[in-house]
Amino acid sequence: MSETKYTEDNIRSLDWKEHIRLRPGMYIGKLGDGSSPDDGIYILLKEVIDNSIDEFVMGSGKTIEVAIKDGVVTVRDYGRGIPLGKLVDVVSKMNTGAKYDSKAFKKSVGLNGVGTKAVNALSSHFKVQAVRDGETKFATFETGALIEESAPEASSLRKGTKVQFTPDPSIFVNYKFRSEYVEKMLWNYVYLNPGLTIMFNGEKYYSENGLKDLLSDNINGEIMHDIIHLKGEDIEIALTHAERSQSEQYYSFVNGQHTTQGGTHQSALREALVRTIRDFYGKNYDAADIRQSVICAVSVKVIEPVFESQTKTKLGSNDIGPDGPTLRTFVNDFLKNNLDNFLHRNADVAEAIQKKIVRAERERKELSGIQKLARERAKKANLHNKKLRDCKIHYTDKDERHSETTLFITEGDSASGSITKSRDVKTQAVFSLKGKPLNCYGLTKKVVYENEEFNLLQAALNIEDGLENLRYNNVVIATDADVDGMHIRLLLITFFLQFFPELVQERHLYILQTPLFRVRNKKETIYCYSEEERRAAILKLGSKPEITRFKGLGEISPDEFKHFIGEEIRLEPVLLGPGQKIEDILAFYMGKNTPERQEFIIDNLRVEKDTEENLKEV
């Protein structure tokens, strides 16, 4: 075997933009197409807005304008404006930026001056304009390369910075911004920065009461008591309990970053809550009973936080700063003083919380025997669980691909067989259902443990005690697009909404879109997901191409299936609309037949013609 030469010629130096374009995952996590809230296009948007937020935090610029049209993003703030002499350097030279000056940006949210450069490098078009001291200057780039730089000129425009960019379609293939994801991001910004106004495509986003508004706007059912709102220096907490029994639900933030996987600050809060409640009531209540049904938002500010991944979804720091206390001590001391004082002053809330704890204790004892049996079954099943084909990386791992982790929930052996054979064994797992799952609408959590399939699904996801240890970032329902498949989708969505609503609220649940048709000739094959795409494919290929209609996932060969669950995967997120209550949704779709639902079905009936008839039209 010949030896490969290793000489100076093998050493290659990449400039800043080449490195970012070659290894985008190092800077923004996964790429995606916009169907998931942590896809790259939203990270690009976030990095630009973060800089404007930092200006607001520093006391400059109370309004940020955001516009997205035809894939082009524009962000305009009214902060101090980038110094004109450094305009090009700030967006194109590594290790340049105000965030390296810890006095100016001690607790900033952005990526230490890397963020805007990553946006620049990963955009087909990028333009930055600054207005400062009565002058303005702009610079234009393409894929990170400077195309044009203007000279400073006098301007009557308001001071600030305007950034416009178009994500590079060769990197973000078929991308599309979903307004639901952008809106949630913008709402989080205003909740964390009371007094800030964000205008998005003409709509106004504003919050007066911070995290208290976040909870009241996102709660999906009745609550047991008024929201407790506690604010201190570098910490804010809003807290209540759901009327219905459910697992814990947290919205946690560090320096404005939504830490969807929690971290040390969230763990500190959970511990401190238990300790404070036990001390207040003078009773050694079980931690699970204290935290059951809690809905809580927490925001902390930390000097130079350390996150467990580049996308900053989980905090790893143990201290609030080089000279400060540990996060555990800081959060515990704050809650011990402020929550204790609040409960002493508000006897009705204290009484409601105690009632909730006693109820949770009773429910836990009623369930304990069933839980024990269920856990033993799940433990045995884990050793030889035929339902789960697991993957090697999980969402809780510190692997750079952790956000790609996906669990496909399939029906029947043929569908699960196709996915199992064509999946990426590192990041994609498969859970096989045996027929239709139980309709659990209106049932208690007891059914999760009594029903073997639900119990194994709960164990596979590891969500019994909340989302903190969720094993897969994406939970994908993969069923046929026929009546039975649709019914299974609805039953699974009911299961998650009924017992694990935070999985839906935190945007982890999806429907797998699979092609309805394959249109091909000898040179090219096109997979079509709709009637419109089928027509377009026939026009493109011409001269009577071969057309196949897929009636079920089992009909698609593993060789073909790998196209649909690989880089070009199409996922439809399961989203709750603003102000929609889970109880109302479940009652409408899964409750007893009502005239309203019958009317809805009749109004929304879509009669699909037989394939052969469709083919005759072309």
C-alpha positions in Angstrom: 0.0 0.0 0.0 1.5 3.4 -1.0 2.0 6.0 1.7 0.1 9.3 1.3 2.5 12.2 1.2 2.0 14.8 3.9 3.8 18.0 2.9 3.4 21.8 3.2 1.2 21.6 0.1 -1.4 19.7 2.2 -1.7 22.6 4.7 -4.5 24.9 3.6 -5.4 28.2 5.3 -9.0 29.3 4.9 -10.0 32.9 5.2 -12.8 33.8 7.7 -15.7 33.6 5.2 -14.4 30.3 3.6 -14.2 28.7 7.0 -17.7 29.8 8.0 -19.2 28.6 4.6 -17.3 25.3 4.8 -18.3 24.6 8.4 -21.5 26.5 9.0 -22.6 24.1 11.7 -19.8 25.3 14.0 -21.3 28.8 14.0 -25.1 28.4 13.6 -25.9 24.7 14.4 -27.9 22.9 11.8 -28.9 24.4 8.5 -32.5 23.2 7.8 -35.1 24.8 5.6 -37.0 26.9 8.2 -39.5 24.1 9.2 -37.8 23.9 12.7 -37.4 26.9 15.1 -33.7 26.2 15.5 -32.9 26.1 11.8 -30.1 28.2 10.6 -32.1 31.0 9.0 -33.6 31.9 12.4 -30.1 31.9 14.0 -29.0 34.4 11.3 -32.0 36.6 12.1 -31.4 36.3 15.8 -27.7 37.3 15.6 -28.6 40.5 13.8 -31.4 41.4 16.2 -29.1 40.6 19.2 -26.9 43.5 18.3 -29.9 45.8 18.2 -31.1 44.5 21.6 -27.6 45.2 23.0 -28.1 48.8 22.0 -31.4 49.0 23.8 -29.9 47.4 26.9 -27.2 50.0 26.8 -29.9 52.7 26.8 -29.9 53.6 23.2 -32.8 53.0 20.7 -36.2 52.0 22.0 -37.6 50.7 18.7 -36.4 48.0 16.3 -37.9 47.5 12.9 -37.9 44.0 11.3 -39.2 43.1 7.8 -39.1 39.8 6.0 -40.3 39.7 2.4 -39.5 37.1 -0.3 -36.7 35.6 1.8 -35.0 39.0 2.3 -34.5 40.2 5.9 -34.2 43.8 7.0 -33.4 44.9 10.6 -33.2 48.6 11.5 -32.4 49.9 15.0 -32.0 53.4 16.3 -29.0 52.8 18.6 -25.7 54.6 18.4 -24.8 53.2 15.0 -21.6 51.3 14.2 -18.6 53.7 14.1 -18.3 54.4 10.3 -14.5 53.8 10.2 -15.0 50.3 11.5 -18.2 49.4 9.5 -16.6 46.9 7.2 -14.3 45.4 9.8 -17.2 44.8 12.3 -19.1 42.6 9.8 -16.1 40.9 8.0 -13.1 40.7 10.3 -12.8 38.1 13.0 -12.0 39.2 16.5 -13.4 42.7 15.8 -16.4 44.1 17.7 -17.5 46.0 20.8 -18.4 42.8 22.6 -14.7 42.1 23.3 -14.8 45.2 25.5 -16.5 43.7 28.6 -17.2 47.1 30.1 -19.5 48.0 27.3 -21.1 44.6 26.9 -20.7 42.8 30.2 -23.9 40.7 29.8 -24.6 40.8 26.1 -26.6 38.3 24.1 -24.7 38.2 20.8 -21.9 35.8 19.7 -18.9 37.9 20.8 -18.6 39.7 17.5 -18.8 36.5 15.4 -22.6 36.6 14.8 -22.9 39.3 12.1 -19.8 37.9 10.3 -21.5 34.5 10.1 -24.6 36.1 8.7 -22.5 38.0 6.1 -20.6 34.8 5.1 -23.8 32.7 4.8 -25.8 35.3 2.8 -25.9 35.6 -1.0 -26.4 39.4 -0.4 -25.6 41.4 2.7 -25.8 45.2 3.2 -25.0 47.1 6.3 -25.6 50.9 6.7 -24.7 53.0 9.8 -25.9 56.5 10.7 -23.8 58.3 13.3 -22.9 61.9 14.1 -24.9 63.3 11.1 -23.1 61.0 8.6 -23.9 57.7 7.0 -22.0 55.0 5.2 -22.9 51.6 3.7 -21.1 48.4 2.6 -22.4 45.6 0.3 -21.2 42.0 0.3 -21.9 38.8 -1.6 -21.2 35.5 0.2 -18.9 37.5 2.6 -16.9 39.2 -0.2 -16.9 43.0 -0.2 -18.6 44.3 -3.4 -19.0 48.0 -2.6 -18.0 50.4 0.2 -19.3 54.0 0.1 -17.5 57.0 1.5 -19.1 58.7 4.6 -21.6 61.4 3.6 -23.8 63.9 5.4 -27.2 62.5 6.4 -30.4 63.7 8.1 -31.5 60.1 8.9 -31.9 59.1 12.5 -28.8 57.5 14.0 -28.6 53.7 14.2 -27.8 50.6 12.1 -29.6 48.9 9.2 -28.8 45.4 8.1 -30.3 43.7 5.1 -29.5 40.1 4.1 -30.7 37.2 2.0 -29.7 33.7 3.3 -27.7 31.9 0.6 -30.1 29.4 -1.2 -27.1 27.2 -2.1 -26.6 26.6 1.7 -30.2 26.9 3.0 -31.9 24.8 0.3 -35.6 25.6 -0.3 -35.7 27.7 2.8 -38.8 29.6 4.0 -39.3 31.8 7.0 -42.3 30.8 9.1 -43.9 33.8 10.6 -45.0 31.7 13.7 -41.3 31.1 14.6 -40.3 34.7 14.0 -43.2 36.0 16.0 -42.3 33.8 19.0 -38.7 35.0 18.9 -39.8 38.6 18.8 -42.3 38.2 21.6 -39.5 36.7 23.7 -37.3 39.7 23.0 -40.0 42.2 24.2 -40.9 40.1 27.3 -37.3 40.2 28.3 -36.9 43.9 27.6 -40.0 45.7 28.9 -40.2 49.1 27.2 -38.8 47.9 23.9 -41.0 48.1 20.8 -40.4 45.8 17.9 -42.3 46.4 14.6 -42.4 43.3 12.4 -44.0 43.7 8.9 -46.1 46.5 10.4 -47.2 44.6 13.5 -46.3 46.0 16.9 -44.7 43.8 19.7 -44.5 45.3 23.1 -44.6 44.1 26.8 -45.1 46.2 29.9 -44.8 43.4 32.5 -42.0 41.2 31.2 -42.2 37.5 32.2 -45.6 38.0 33.8 -46.9 38.8 30.3 -45.0 35.8 28.8 -46.9 33.4 31.1 -50.3 35.0 30.8 -50.0 35.0 27.0 -48.9 31.4 26.8 -51.0 29.6 29.4 -53.3 27.2 27.7 -55.8 26.4 30.5 -57.1 27.5 33.9 -54.5 28.4 36.6 -54.8 27.8 40.4 -53.6 31.2 41.5 -52.5 34.6 40.2 -49.1 34.8 38.6 -46.3 35.4 41.2 -43.9 38.0 39.6 -40.5 38.5 41.3 -37.8 40.9 40.0 -34.3 41.6 41.3 -31.0 42.7 39.9 -30.0 40.2 37.2 -32.9 37.9 37.9 -36.7 37.8 37.1 -39.1 35.0 37.8 -42.8 34.5 37.0 -44.6 31.5 38.5 -48.0 29.9 38.7 -49.6 26.4 38.7 -51.9 24.8 36.1 -55.4 23.7 37.4 -55.1 20.4 35.5 -52.4 18.0 36.6 -49.4 18.2 34.2 -45.6 18.0 34.2 -43.4 21.0 35.0 -43.2 23.6 32.3 -40.3 26.2 32.1 -39.4 29.1 29.9 -35.8 29.9 30.7 -33.5 32.6 29.5 -29.8 33.6 30.0 -28.8 37.1 28.8 -31.8 37.1 26.6 -31.1 33.7 25.0 -34.0 31.2 25.2 -32.3 28.2 26.7 -34.8 25.6 25.5 -32.9 22.8 27.1 -32.6 24.6 30.5 -29.2 24.2 32.2 -27.7 25.2 35.5 -30.0 28.2 36.1 -33.1 26.1 35.6 -31.8 23.3 37.8 -31.0 25.9 40.5 -34.5 27.2 40.3 -36.1 23.8 40.6 -34.0 23.1 43.7 -34.6 26.5 45.3 -38.4 26.2 44.7 -38.5 22.9 46.6 -36.4 24.2 49.5 -38.4 27.5 49.8 -41.8 25.8 49.8 -40.7 23.2 52.4 -39.3 25.9 54.7 -42.4 28.1 54.3 -44.9 25.3 55.1 -42.6 23.6 57.6 -43.3 20.2 55.9 -41.0 17.9 54.1 -43.2 17.6 51.0 -41.9 15.4 48.1 -40.1 17.4 45.5 -42.2 16.0 42.7 -45.4 17.0 44.4 -44.2 20.6 44.9 -43.2 21.0 41.3 -46.1 19.2 39.7 -48.1 21.5 37.3 -45.7 24.4 37.9 -45.5 26.9 35.0 -42.5 29.1 35.4 -40.5 31.6 33.5 -37.0 32.6 34.7 -34.4 35.0 33.3 -30.9 35.5 34.6 -28.0 37.7 33.5 -24.6 36.1 33.7 -21.1 37.6 32.9 -19.6 35.6 30.0 -21.9 32.6 30.2 -20.7 29.2 29.0 -23.2 27.2 26.9 -23.0 23.5 26.1 -23.4 24.1 22.4 -22.9 26.8 19.8 -26.6 27.3 19.5 -26.7 28.1 23.2 -29.8 26.1 24.2 -28.4 24.9 27.5 -26.4 26.8 30.1 -23.3 25.2 31.5 -22.0 28.0 33.7 -22.0 27.5 37.5 -21.4 31.1 38.5 -23.0 34.4 37.7 -19.6 36.1 37.2 -15.9 35.8 38.1 -16.4 37.4 41.5 -20.0 36.5 42.1 -21.7 33.6 44.0 -22.6 30.3 42.3 -25.8 30.3 40.4 -27.3 27.8 42.9 -26.6 30.2 45.8 -27.7 33.3 43.8 -31.1 31.8 42.7 -31.7 30.1 46.1 -31.1 33.3 48.1 -33.3 35.3 45.7 -36.2 32.9 45.8 -35.9 32.2 49.6 -36.3 35.9 50.4 -38.7 37.0 47.7 -41.1 34.0 47.3 -41.2 33.6 51.1 -42.2 37.2 51.5 -44.8 37.0 48.8 -46.5 33.9 50.3 -46.6 35.6 53.8 -48.3 38.6 52.2 -50.7 36.6 50.0 -52.4 34.0 52.1 -54.9 33.0 49.3 -52.0 32.1 47.0 -50.2 30.2 49.8 -53.4 28.2 50.4 -53.9 27.4 46.7 -50.3 26.1 46.4 -50.7 23.9 49.5 -53.9 22.4 48.1 -52.1 21.7 44.8 -49.3 19.9 46.7 -51.7 17.8 48.7 -53.6 16.9 45.5 -50.4 16.0 43.7 -49.4 13.8 46.7 -52.7 12.0 46.6 -52.5 11.4 42.8 -48.9 10.2 43.1 -49.8 7.6 45.7 -52.7 6.4 43.7 -50.4 6.0 40.7 -47.4 4.7 42.5 -48.3 1.0 42.2 -49.1 1.3 38.4 -45.9 3.5 37.9 -43.7 0.9 39.5 -45.1 -1.9 37.3 -44.9 0.4 34.2 -41.2 1.3 34.9 -40.3 -2.3 35.4 -42.0 -3.2 32.1 -40.2 -0.2 30.4 -36.9 -1.3 31.9 -37.2 -4.8 30.6 -38.4 -3.5 27.2 -35.4 -1.2 27.0 -33.1 -4.2 27.0 -35.0 -5.7 24.0 -37.5 -3.1 23.0 -38.8 -4.2 19.6 -40.7 -0.9 19.2 -37.7 1.3 19.4 -34.8 1.4 17.0 -32.6 3.9 18.8 -29.9 6.2 17.4 -26.4 6.9 18.8 -26.6 10.6 19.5 -29.3 12.1 21.7 -30.5 15.7 22.3 -29.0 15.7 25.8 -25.5 14.9 24.4 -22.9 17.5 24.0 -22.5 16.5 20.3 -22.5 19.2 17.6 -25.3 17.2 15.8 -27.5 17.0 18.9 -30.2 19.3 17.5 -30.6 16.9 14.5 -31.8 14.1 16.7 -35.2 12.8 15.5 -37.6 10.1 16.6 -40.0 8.9 13.8 -43.2 7.4 15.2 -44.5 5.0 12.5 -47.5 2.7 12.0 -47.0 -0.9 10.9 -44.0 -3.0 10.1 -43.7 -2.0 6.4 -43.4 1.7 7.1 -41.1 1.4 10.0 -39.0 -1.1 8.0 -38.5 1.4 5.2 -37.5 4.2 7.6 -35.3 1.9 9.7 -33.3 0.7 6.6 -32.8 4.2 5.2 -32.3 6.3 8.3 -29.1 7.9 9.6 -28.3 5.6 12.6 -26.4 8.4 14.3 -29.3 10.9 14.7 -32.5 9.2 13.6 -34.5 6.7 15.8 -37.8 4.8 14.9 -40.6 3.9 17.2 -43.2 1.4 15.8 -46.8 1.6 16.7 -49.0 -1.5 16.7 -52.2 -0.4 15.1 -54.1 2.7 16.3 -53.2 4.1 19.7 -55.9 4.6 22.3 -58.0 7.8 22.2 -56.9 9.3 25.6 -59.1 12.4 25.5 -60.5 13.1 28.9 -58.5 10.3 30.6 -56.2 10.8 33.5 -52.4 10.3 33.4 -53.0 6.8 34.9 -53.6 5.7 31.3 -50.0 6.6 30.3 -48.7 3.9 32.7 -51.5 1.4 32.1 -51.2 1.5 28.3 -48.0 -0.3 27.4 -47.5 1.6 24.1 -47.9 5.0 25.7 -45.6 4.0 28.6 -42.9 2.8 26.2 -43.2 6.0 24.1 -42.9 8.2 27.2 -39.9 6.1 28.3 -38.3 6.4 24.8 -38.7 10.2 24.9 -37.7 10.4 28.6 -40.3 13.1 29.3 -42.0 11.7 32.4 -40.7 14.5 34.5 -40.7 17.3 31.9 -38.6 18.2 28.9 -35.3 18.7 30.5 -34.1 15.2 29.6 -35.9 15.0 26.2 -33.8 12.5 24.1 -34.8 13.8 20.6 -35.1 17.4 19.5 -37.6 16.4 16.7 -40.6 14.1 17.4 -42.0 13.2 14.0 -45.3 11.5 13.3 -44.8 9.4 10.2 -48.1 7.9 9.0 -49.8 7.3 5.7 -51.7 10.3 4.2 -54.9 8.2 4.1 -57.9 8.3 6.5 -56.4 5.8 8.9 -53.0 7.6 8.9 -54.8 10.9 9.6 -56.7 9.4 12.5 -53.5 8.0 14.0 -51.9 11.5 13.7 -54.9 13.0 15.6 -54.7 10.3 18.3 -51.0 10.9 18.9 -51.4 14.7 18.9 -54.2 14.2 21.5 -51.8 12.1 23.6 -49.1 14.8 23.6 -51.5 17.7 24.1 -53.3 15.9 26.9 -50.2 14.8 28.9 -47.1 16.6 27.5 -48.4 19.9 26.1 -44.9 21.5 26.5 -43.6 19.2 23.7 -46.0 21.0 21.3 -45.6 24.4 22.8 -41.8 24.2 22.6 -42.1 23.2 18.9 -40.7 19.7 19.0 -43.6 17.9 17.3 -43.9 17.5 13.5 -45.7 15.6 10.8 -43.5 14.0 8.1 -44.5 15.0 4.6 -43.9 12.2 2.1 -44.4 12.4 -1.7 -47.7 11.5 -3.2 -46.3 10.9 -6.7 -43.1 9.9 -8.4 -42.8 11.4 -12.0 -39.8 10.2 -14.1 -38.4 9.6 -17.5 -35.1 7.9 -18.4 -33.1 10.9 -17.4 -34.7 12.4 -14.3 -36.9 11.5 -11.3 -39.1 14.1 -9.5 -41.0 13.4 -6.3 -44.2 15.5 -5.9 -45.9 16.4 -2.6 -49.0 17.9 -4.1 -51.2 17.9 -7.2 -49.6 21.2 -8.3 -46.1 19.8 -8.1 -47.2 16.7 -10.1 -48.5 18.9 -12.9 -45.3 21.0 -12.9 -43.2 17.8 -13.1 -45.2 16.4 -16.0 -44.8 19.7 -17.9 -41.1 19.7 -17.2 -40.4 16.1 -18.2 -42.8 16.1 -21.1 -43.5 13.2 -23.5 -45.6 11.0 -21.2 -43.4 10.3 -18.2 -44.0 7.3 -16.0 -46.2 8.4 -13.0 -46.5 6.4 -9.8 -48.9 7.2 -7.0 -47.7 6.2 -3.5 -50.6 5.1 -1.4 -48.6 4.3 1.8 -45.1 4.6 3.3 -44.6 0.9 3.0 -44.7 1.2 -0.8 -41.7 3.5 -0.9 -38.4 1.5 -1.1 -35.7 2.2 1.5 -33.4 3.5 -1.4 -36.0 6.1 -2.2 -37.0 6.8 1.4 -33.5 8.1 2.3 -34.2 11.1 0.0 -37.3 12.0 2.1 -35.7 11.8 5.6 -32.3 13.2 4.7 -31.2 16.7 3.9 -34.3 17.4 1.9 -36.7 16.2 4.6 -40.0 18.1 4.7 -41.6 18.5 8.1 -44.8 20.2 9.0 -44.7 21.6 12.6 -47.7 21.0 14.9 -48.3 24.5 16.1 -50.8 26.1 18.5 -52.2 29.3 17.2 -52.1 32.4 19.4 -54.7 32.3 22.2 -55.7 28.7 21.4 -56.6 26.7 24.5 -55.6 23.1 24.6 -58.8 22.0 26.4 -61.0 23.7 23.7 -59.0 22.1 20.8 -59.3 18.6 22.3 -62.9 19.0 23.1 -63.7 20.2 19.6 -61.8 17.4 17.7 -61.8 14.5 20.2 -65.0 15.1 22.3 -68.5 13.9 21.5 -69.8 14.7 18.0 -71.2 18.1 18.0 -73.2 20.1 15.3 -70.2 22.5 15.2 -67.7 19.8 14.3 -70.0 18.2 11.7 -70.4 21.7 10.2 -66.6 22.1 10.2 -66.0 18.8 8.5 -68.6 19.5 5.8 -67.1 23.0 5.2 -63.6 21.6 4.9 -64.3 18.4 2.9 -61.8 18.1 0.1 -62.8 15.5 -2.5 -59.7 14.1 -4.1 -60.2 12.6 -7.6 -58.8 9.2 -8.4 -55.3 9.3 -9.8 -56.4 7.9 -13.2 -58.9 10.7 -13.6 -56.1 13.2 -12.7 -53.9 11.7 -15.4 -56.6 12.0 -18.0 -56.6 15.8 -17.5 -52.9 16.2 -18.4 
